[in-house]
Amino acid sequence: MKEPTLGNPQNTIAVLQKYNFVFQKKYGQNFLIDTHVLDKIIRAAEIGKEDCVLEIGPGIGTMTQYLSCAAKKVTAVEIDRALIPILEDTLDGYDNVKIINEDVLKVDLAKLAEEENDGKPFKVVANLPYYITTPIIMGLFEGHVPLRSITVMVQKEVADRMQTGPGTKEYGALSLAVQYYAKPYIVANVPPNCFMPRPKVGSAVIRLERYQEPPVKVEDERLMFRLIRASFNQRRKTLANGLKNSPELDLTREEIGSAIEALGRGASIRGEALTLEEFANLSNIVYNMKK
């Protein structure tokens, strides 16, 4: 197996110039140019020779080279057709890598796991395009894609939202959704100068360790997430008003009041004060009420 050659700015610039590559803003392209950060990502993802890795947005193949050296197999999904000939060049000799030129949001990832890893769980590793971070992560969880963990570079603000708890301004629907499916922890904060071109925001590497079983029991997952979305759609309103104003919920004011009372919370409580366990309990109360 060849040693990784990308990861330092000179080699990245040489590849981009060779192919006259033009960064596409619409794809949120910011390529990593820091070998220390790449090493941290590989270590945090705990990639071993028995692992099959799904990489989303390989770019010019910088992290793909590192993953190839560490893993049994890497399947990388890249949307930008202009990057395919570059990847064929930079990954020449990395024989355990397969590149798929598709939009990851349109790929059946559960089927891909079946085809590429006999249905066994992937480890997902990626420097995610920041503009579609949430749809990608939620698609992985809600699509019941078999996966052990997700280790990704995201906007720092988004990483903070994923791991925060009740009562903070970052806490919201994303926090609860991620924490229902996985245990999050931030591995490292990454400054803009570790990328080319430099993003305007700070970044962070976050690892999401997938739960085998969610930490709370709910009768109806979809109902719980409808309640969560309704609670945060109008953050400054009380929980009761948020639920009443939601087009997703068919609840009378009386039913909402009874459910919140059964939860043991007062009428003035806001959704941002409720824990995941309380949202699960509220969901089960509403479920049984409507049954």
VOSE-461781 format. One record per residue (C-alpha): x, y, z. Coordinates in nm, 4 decimals. Each point is the difference from the previous one (the first is absolute). Layout:
N
+----------+----------+----------+
!        u !        v !        w !
+----------+----------+----------+
!        X !        Y !        Z !
...
+----------+----------+----------+
***
This chain:
291
+----------+----------+----------+
!        u !        v !        w !
+----------+----------+----------+
!   0.0000 !   0.0000 !   0.0000 !
!   0.1308 !   0.3441 !  -0.0939 !
!   0.0627 !   0.2603 !   0.2683 !
!  -0.2370 !   0.3026 !  -0.0108 !
!   0.1452 !   0.2857 !  -0.2044 !
!  -0.2807 !   0.2523 !   0.0402 !
!  -0.0656 !   0.1914 !   0.3204 !
!   0.2645 !   0.2674 !  -0.0346 !
!  -0.0775 !   0.3234 !  -0.1868 !
!   0.2713 !  -0.0346 !  -0.2689 !
!  -0.1252 !  -0.3376 !  -0.1245 !
!  -0.3608 !   0.1146 !   0.0087 !
!   0.0834 !   0.3117 !  -0.2028 !
!   0.1965 !  -0.2101 !  -0.2516 !
!  -0.2983 !  -0.2311 !  -0.0583 !
!  -0.2456 !   0.2897 !  -0.0338 !
!   0.2261 !   0.1786 !  -0.2480 !
!   0.0633 !  -0.3155 !  -0.2033 !
!  -0.3727 !  -0.0339 !  -0.0635 !
!  -0.0854 !   0.3727 !  -0.0031 !
!  -0.2548 !  -0.0802 !   0.2695 !
!  -0.2503 !   0.2720 !   0.0884 !
!  -0.1606 !  -0.0165 !   0.3464 !
!  -0.3794 !  -0.0294 !  -0.0175 !
!  -0.1688 !   0.2124 !   0.2644 !
!  -0.3278 !  -0.1885 !  -0.0527 !
!   0.1691 !  -0.3186 !   0.1278 !
!   0.1581 !   0.1686 !   0.3038 !
!   0.3494 !  -0.1158 !  -0.0964 !
!   0.2726 !   0.0622 !   0.2604 !
!   0.2859 !  -0.2498 !  -0.0177 !
!   0.2007 !  -0.0962 !   0.3103 !
!   0.3697 !   0.0914 !  -0.0127 !
!   0.1162 !  -0.1007 !   0.3479 !
!   0.1517 !  -0.3433 !   0.0591 !
!  -0.0407 !   0.0275 !   0.3804 !
!  -0.3771 !   0.0458 !  -0.0362 !
!  -0.0188 !  -0.2915 !  -0.2455 !
!   0.1843 !  -0.2239 !   0.2467 !
!  -0.2381 !   0.1084 !   0.2789 !
!  -0.3042 !  -0.0879 !  -0.2112 !
!   0.1329 !  -0.3477 !  -0.0834 !
!   0.0846 !  -0.0651 !   0.3671 !
!  -0.3361 !   0.1289 !   0.1244 !
!  -0.1882 !  -0.2145 !  -0.2524 !
!   0.1897 !  -0.3064 !   0.1327 !
!   0.0484 !  -0.1389 !  -0.3501 !
!   0.1482 !  -0.3506 !  -0.0128 !
!   0.0868 !  -0.2509 !  -0.2706 !
!  -0.3362 !  -0.1747 !   0.0444 !
!  -0.2026 !   0.3193 !  -0.0604 !
!  -0.1862 !   0.1113 !  -0.3099 !
!  -0.0240 !   0.3786 !  -0.0127 !
!  -0.2551 !   0.2210 !  -0.1733 !
!   0.1523 !   0.3374 !  -0.0865 !
!  -0.2282 !   0.2841 !  -0.1093 !
!   0.1530 !   0.2713 !  -0.2180 !
!   0.3586 !  -0.1223 !  -0.0502 !
!   0.0980 !   0.3151 !  -0.1935 !
!   0.3419 !  -0.0636 !  -0.1583 !
!   0.0515 !  -0.3124 !   0.2125 !
!   0.2035 !   0.1437 !   0.2884 !
!  -0.1746 !  -0.1829 !   0.2849 !
!  -0.0795 !  -0.2921 !  -0.2324 !
!   0.3720 !  -0.0798 !  -0.0204 !
!   0.0240 !  -0.0080 !   0.3805 !
!  -0.3157 !  -0.2114 !   0.0316 !
!   0.1237 !  -0.2422 !  -0.2669 !
!   0.3188 !  -0.0638 !   0.1995 !
!  -0.1943 !  -0.0621 !   0.3226 !
!  -0.3113 !  -0.1910 !  -0.1166 !
!  -0.0914 !  -0.3211 !  -0.1738 !
!  -0.2052 !   0.1865 !  -0.2622 !
!  -0.1157 !   0.3569 !  -0.0745 !
!  -0.3119 !   0.0936 !  -0.1952 !
!   0.0016 !   0.3732 !  -0.0802 !
!  -0.3008 !   0.1893 !  -0.1364 !
!   0.0865 !   0.3200 !  -0.1916 !
!  -0.2596 !   0.2244 !  -0.1685 !
!   0.2379 !   0.2158 !  -0.2096 !
!   0.0689 !  -0.1635 !  -0.3368 !
!   0.3061 !   0.2266 !  -0.0500 !
!   0.1707 !  -0.1737 !   0.2942 !
!  -0.0288 !  -0.3539 !  -0.1393 !
!   0.3083 !   0.0113 !  -0.2298 !
!   0.1974 !   0.1641 !   0.2833 !
!  -0.1036 !  -0.2786 !   0.2396 !
!   0.0968 !  -0.2643 !  -0.2571 !
!   0.3448 !   0.1611 !  -0.0055 !
!   0.0546 !   0.0651 !   0.3738 !
!  -0.1379 !  -0.3428 !   0.0978 !
!   0.1953 !  -0.1965 !  -0.2599 !
!   0.1605 !  -0.2867 !   0.1921 !
!  -0.2495 !   0.0181 !   0.2870 !
!  -0.1703 !  -0.3216 !  -0.1050 !
!  -0.2571 !  -0.0252 !   0.2792 !
!  -0.1867 !   0.3192 !  -0.0988 !
!  -0.3204 !   0.0245 !  -0.2050 !
!  -0.1232 !   0.3407 !  -0.1207 !
!  -0.3696 !   0.0586 !  -0.0699 !
!  -0.0915 !   0.3177 !  -0.1906 !
!  -0.3406 !   0.0740 !   0.1548 !
!  -0.1845 !   0.2404 !   0.2277 !
!   0.0180 !  -0.1716 !   0.3399 !
!  -0.3497 !   0.1269 !   0.0871 !
!  -0.1367 !  -0.2046 !  -0.2922 !
!   0.1998 !  -0.3185 !   0.0627 !
!  -0.1671 !  -0.2965 !   0.1718 !
!   0.2706 !  -0.0360 !   0.2660 !
!  -0.1585 !  -0.3064 !   0.1619 !
!   0.0147 !  -0.1724 !  -0.3395 !
!   0.3582 !   0.1221 !  -0.0442 !
!   0.0952 !  -0.1597 !   0.3337 !
!  -0.1559 !  -0.3238 !  -0.1226 !
!   0.1969 !   0.0102 !  -0.3256 !
!   0.3340 !   0.1247 !   0.1340 !
!   0.0096 !  -0.1505 !   0.3500 !
!  -0.2422 !  -0.2959 !  -0.0029 !
!  -0.2496 !   0.2074 !   0.2003 !
!   0.2421 !   0.0373 !   0.2915 !
!   0.0374 !   0.3454 !   0.1622 !
!   0.2144 !   0.2680 !  -0.1627 !
!   0.2099 !   0.2508 !   0.1852 !
!  -0.0776 !   0.3390 !  -0.1542 !
!   0.2835 !   0.2517 !  -0.0263 !
!  -0.0280 !   0.3307 !  -0.1847 !
!   0.0917 !   0.3636 !  -0.0357 !
!  -0.3650 !   0.0914 !  -0.0553 !
!  -0.1253 !   0.2842 !  -0.2200 !
!  -0.1311 !   0.2375 !   0.2677 !
!  -0.3153 !   0.1015 !  -0.1877 !
!  -0.1406 !  -0.3566 !   0.0103 !
!   0.1504 !  -0.1337 !   0.3242 !
!  -0.3333 !  -0.0505 !   0.1768 !
!  -0.1830 !  -0.1741 !  -0.2900 !
!   0.2949 !  -0.2378 !  -0.0455 !
!   0.0279 !  -0.0942 !   0.3674 !
!  -0.3756 !  -0.0341 !   0.0492 !
!  -0.0244 !  -0.1994 !  -0.3238 !
!   0.2572 !  -0.2454 !   0.1352 !
!  -0.1911 !  -0.0437 !   0.3264 !
!  -0.3597 !   0.0120 !  -0.1222 !
!   0.0757 !  -0.2148 !  -0.3049 !
!   0.1084 !  -0.2767 !   0.2391 !
!   0.3314 !  -0.0270 !  -0.1819 !
!   0.2096 !  -0.2643 !   0.1788 !
!   0.2804 !   0.1970 !   0.1616 !
!   0.2187 !  -0.0183 !   0.3082 !
!   0.1082 !   0.3600 !   0.0217 !
!   0.0130 !   0.3298 !  -0.1867 !
!   0.3188 !   0.2075 !   0.0295 !
!  -0.0379 !   0.3236 !  -0.1937 !
!   0.1362 !   0.3492 !  -0.0446 !
!  -0.2840 !   0.2498 !   0.0365 !
!  -0.0489 !   0.3677 !   0.0754 !
!   0.0927 !   0.0565 !   0.3669 !
!  -0.3383 !   0.1530 !   0.0758 !
!  -0.1723 !  -0.3164 !  -0.1301 !
!   0.2294 !  -0.2271 !   0.2034 !
!  -0.0887 !   0.2029 !   0.3108 !
!  -0.3709 !  -0.0417 !  -0.0775 !
!   0.0350 !  -0.3761 !  -0.0330 !
!   0.1462 !  -0.0553 !   0.3454 !
!  -0.1650 !   0.2709 !   0.2111 !
!  -0.2741 !  -0.0488 !   0.2605 !
!  -0.3201 !   0.1784 !   0.1131 !
!   0.0004 !   0.3676 !   0.0932 !
!   0.2685 !   0.1145 !  -0.2441 !
!  -0.0601 !   0.2110 !  -0.3108 !
!   0.1666 !  -0.2683 !  -0.2171 !
!  -0.2419 !  -0.2704 !   0.1228 !
!  -0.2632 !  -0.0949 !  -0.2529 !
!  -0.1539 !  -0.2661 !  -0.2222 !
!   0.3397 !  -0.1027 !  -0.1409 !
!   0.1423 !  -0.0515 !   0.3533 !
!  -0.2871 !  -0.2288 !   0.0931 !
!  -0.0002 !  -0.1937 !  -0.3269 !
!   0.3742 !  -0.0680 !   0.0112 !
!  -0.0098 !  -0.0934 !   0.3700 !
!  -0.2897 !  -0.2399 !  -0.0598 !
!   0.2045 !  -0.1974 !  -0.2522 !
!   0.3577 !   0.0461 !   0.1192 !
!   0.2409 !   0.1130 !   0.2692 !
!   0.1761 !   0.3159 !  -0.1266 !
!   0.3315 !   0.1450 !   0.1037 !
!   0.2185 !   0.2659 !  -0.1577 !
!   0.3446 !  -0.1345 !  -0.0893 !
!   0.1720 !   0.3237 !  -0.1050 !
!  -0.0650 !   0.3595 !  -0.0990 !
!   0.1526 !   0.0882 !  -0.3378 !
!   0.0850 !   0.3578 !  -0.1056 !
!  -0.0686 !   0.1342 !  -0.3532 !
!   0.3693 !  -0.0064 !  -0.0993 !
!  -0.0115 !  -0.3815 !  -0.0137 !
!  -0.2046 !   0.0178 !  -0.3214 !
!   0.0333 !   0.1142 !  -0.3581 !
!  -0.1755 !   0.2298 !  -0.0675 !
!  -0.0432 !   0.1286 !   0.3555 !
!  -0.3609 !  -0.0150 !   0.1220 !
!  -0.1419 !   0.3046 !   0.1773 !
!  -0.0898 !  -0.2071 !   0.3082 !
!   0.1776 !  -0.2241 !   0.2483 !
!  -0.0381 !  -0.3757 !  -0.0319 !
!   0.0002 !  -0.3017 !   0.2286 !
!   0.0417 !  -0.3744 !  -0.0287 !
!  -0.2828 !  -0.1811 !   0.1785 !
!  -0.0427 !  -0.3726 !   0.0539 !
!  -0.3479 !  -0.1488 !   0.0322 !
!   0.0076 !  -0.3488 !   0.1507 !
!  -0.3181 !  -0.1754 !  -0.1156 !
!  -0.2168 !  -0.1473 !   0.2777 !
!  -0.1076 !  -0.3602 !  -0.0494 !
!  -0.3193 !   0.0975 !   0.1803 !
!  -0.1172 !   0.3610 !   0.0512 !
!   0.0474 !   0.1268 !   0.3574 !
!  -0.3764 !   0.0639 !   0.0356 !
!  -0.3031 !  -0.2151 !  -0.0804 !
!  -0.2658 !   0.1503 !  -0.2264 !
!  -0.3213 !  -0.1497 !  -0.1371 !
!   0.0186 !   0.2067 !  -0.3190 !
!   0.3315 !   0.1561 !  -0.1127 !
!  -0.1634 !   0.2132 !  -0.2687 !
!  -0.2436 !   0.1479 !   0.2509 !
!   0.2841 !   0.0865 !   0.2377 !
!   0.1909 !   0.1825 !  -0.2751 !
!  -0.3160 !   0.1864 !  -0.1055 !
!  -0.0375 !   0.1187 !   0.3599 !
!   0.3676 !   0.1003 !   0.0125 !
!  -0.0184 !   0.1975 !  -0.3272 !
!  -0.3171 !   0.1751 !   0.1156 !
!   0.1640 !   0.0928 !   0.3304 !
!   0.2942 !   0.1723 !  -0.1682 !
!  -0.1716 !   0.1541 !  -0.3038 !
!  -0.0915 !   0.2990 !   0.2173 !
!   0.2674 !  -0.0104 !   0.2708 !
!  -0.1213 !   0.2972 !   0.1990 !
!  -0.3537 !  -0.1337 !   0.0350 !
!  -0.1077 !  -0.2351 !   0.2752 !
!  -0.0047 !  -0.3719 !  -0.0737 !
!  -0.3813 !   0.0080 !   0.0015 !
!  -0.0170 !   0.2746 !  -0.2643 !
!   0.2680 !  -0.1640 !  -0.2136 !
!  -0.1923 !  -0.3266 !  -0.0066 !
!  -0.3319 !   0.1747 !  -0.0630 !
!   0.1388 !   0.1970 !  -0.2964 !
!   0.1576 !  -0.3004 !  -0.1729 !
!  -0.1622 !  -0.1162 !  -0.3269 !
!   0.1558 !  -0.3431 !   0.0624 !
!  -0.1997 !  -0.0660 !   0.3168 !
!  -0.3722 !  -0.0541 !   0.0405 !
!  -0.0357 !   0.0891 !   0.3674 !
!  -0.2549 !   0.2163 !   0.1794 !
!   0.1093 !   0.2564 !   0.2573 !
!  -0.1562 !  -0.2193 !   0.2697 !
!   0.1922 !  -0.3095 !  -0.1130 !
!   0.3251 !   0.1957 !  -0.0043 !
!  -0.0653 !   0.1390 !   0.3478 !
!  -0.0800 !  -0.3463 !   0.1362 !
!   0.3128 !  -0.1521 !  -0.1577 !
!   0.2298 !   0.2691 !   0.1432 !
!  -0.1644 !  -0.0367 !   0.3420 !
!   0.0443 !  -0.3795 !  -0.0155 !
!   0.3671 !   0.0622 !  -0.0791 !
!   0.0231 !   0.1887 !   0.3296 !
!   0.0847 !   0.3333 !  -0.1599 !
!  -0.1720 !   0.3363 !   0.0412 !
!  -0.1968 !   0.1802 !  -0.2720 !
!   0.2746 !   0.2592 !  -0.0557 !
!   0.2760 !  -0.2520 !  -0.0824 !
!   0.1857 !   0.0431 !  -0.3299 !
!   0.1118 !  -0.2859 !  -0.2221 !
!   0.3660 !   0.0972 !   0.0385 !
!  -0.0188 !  -0.0976 !   0.3700 !
!  -0.1020 !  -0.3622 !  -0.0665 !
!   0.2493 !  -0.2863 !  -0.0057 !
!  -0.0071 !  -0.2816 !  -0.2560 !
!  -0.1531 !  -0.2243 !   0.2664 !
!  -0.2780 !   0.2544 !   0.0610 !
!  -0.0743 !   0.0273 !  -0.3723 !
!  -0.0207 !  -0.3805 !  -0.0140 !
!  -0.2399 !   0.0000 !   0.2986 !
!  -0.2091 !   0.2787 !  -0.1545 !
!  -0.0168 !  -0.1938 !  -0.3241 !
!  -0.1175 !  -0.3145 !   0.1796 !
!  -0.2624 !   0.1984 !   0.1929 !
!  -0.1373 !   0.1484 !  -0.3249 !
!   0.0163 !  -0.3395 !  -0.1742 !
!  -0.2024 !  -0.1699 !   0.2740 !
!  -0.2409 !   0.2936 !   0.0197 !
!  -0.0766 !  -0.0293 !  -0.3737 !
!  -0.0135 !  -0.3793 !  -0.0033 !
+----------+----------+----------+
***
